[in-house]
Each structure stands twice: as C-alpha cells, then as structure tokens.
C-alpha cells in the first residue's frame, strides 16, 4: 500500500507533555499538509510544505506547534506543553504539483493520529 | 459566517433511497470542488472531484456544482448500508490543493 502513513495512530498524554506525530506521504507527492479535526467538524488547515519548505501556517498553529519536513519526504508535527484543547485527530495529507487536473488539485489523507490530552 | 456551510445531519434513509447532500459557500474564488467520505475514526477518502460548474457522474454518485448560486450537491443513488459515513464537501481557490476548505460534514445513516 503506497498511501499516506501516519504514526502513532493513537496517543494519550498528560497535560504539559510533548508529543510528536510522523507522516510519510505518498512517495511521488511533493506537497504535504497537516490538518486538525475535532468531533463534528471538518478538517482545519494547519500547515503546508512543498518539498522541504514550509510555505504556509494557519493562525491555528500556535507557538507550541512546530512542523518539519527536513528532506522533503516524511514530516513531523510536534506539540509542546500539550493542553486539553489540543485533543483532536491530526491528519496528514499529500498531493503532487507534477500532475494536472484532478490529481493536482486534490489531496489524499492518511488515517489520522488521534491525540487525547488528559 | 463560515466560508463553507454544510448541514451536519444526521440524515437517515432506507436502503435504496436517493440521497442528496449539499453545501453552500461564500467565496466566489472557489473553483475546485471535492466530496470526501469519512468512516468513523478514519481519514477522509476522496469520492468526487469537479472543476468549476457542471455535473460529474461516477457509478452511483453524481456531483453537481452551481457557481452562480454558490451551491454544490452530491447525489447517491440506490444507497447501501455501506454508504453510512460522514460526507465532507471541500473546495479550493488555488491549484495544487493548497488551502482546501472543508465543510463540517453530514452524517449519513442508510438503514437496511
């Protein structure tokens, strides 16, 4: 299976702890996105990479959040000093700028990483 | 006002019914329109993609876009219990999927 892979799938952490999520995009995709989704809501955009460059960050991404994509392949999303409000599903998605039409303009999601802060 | 509005439901229909799901939007710059299906505790999966206005059909699914009314629809014919999921509309003004904006999703239940 060459879909978007996320790890871990579930994480329970105590408030104040740091957590890190990893995303491996579809291998030929150069664009990578992080979204956050809470119950009853659609995914909300957090940040976007093209290759290794982080080109856009949402205002939702506070200073406690940092994302990296050091070699333009996998990405990590770290949340420092977690708060209960950070409890959500963190979705990674990828797409390719080398294709046209539907393949260029749609993003493909992983299964998500569920975070519960207690 | 949110850029994309979608009735959260839930919508409950009997097996075999035609389902109509809808979204409205406010940003006239949107030109790429998608529908995603999301099963419980899973990531969204792409169902339909439409560029600009018009209809697109894929099996039991038909997507419609009316840019003049800022209104998009997804129709599911001969609905099946396996169609029970949350359906998310999504749209973007930019190529490359950048800043795709999602609706809140409509929960659909198809009863056998």
Interface residues (C-beta under 8 A of the other chain):
Chain A: X4 X6 X31 X33 X40 X41 X42 X43 X44 X45 X48 X56 X89 X91 X93 X95 X97 X101 X102 X104 X105 X106 X107 X108 X109 X110 X111 X112 X114
Chain B: X4 X6 X8 X32 X34 X36 X41 X42 X43 X44 X45 X46 X49 X51 X88 X90 X92 X95 X96 X97 X98 X99 X100 X101 X102 X103 X104 X105
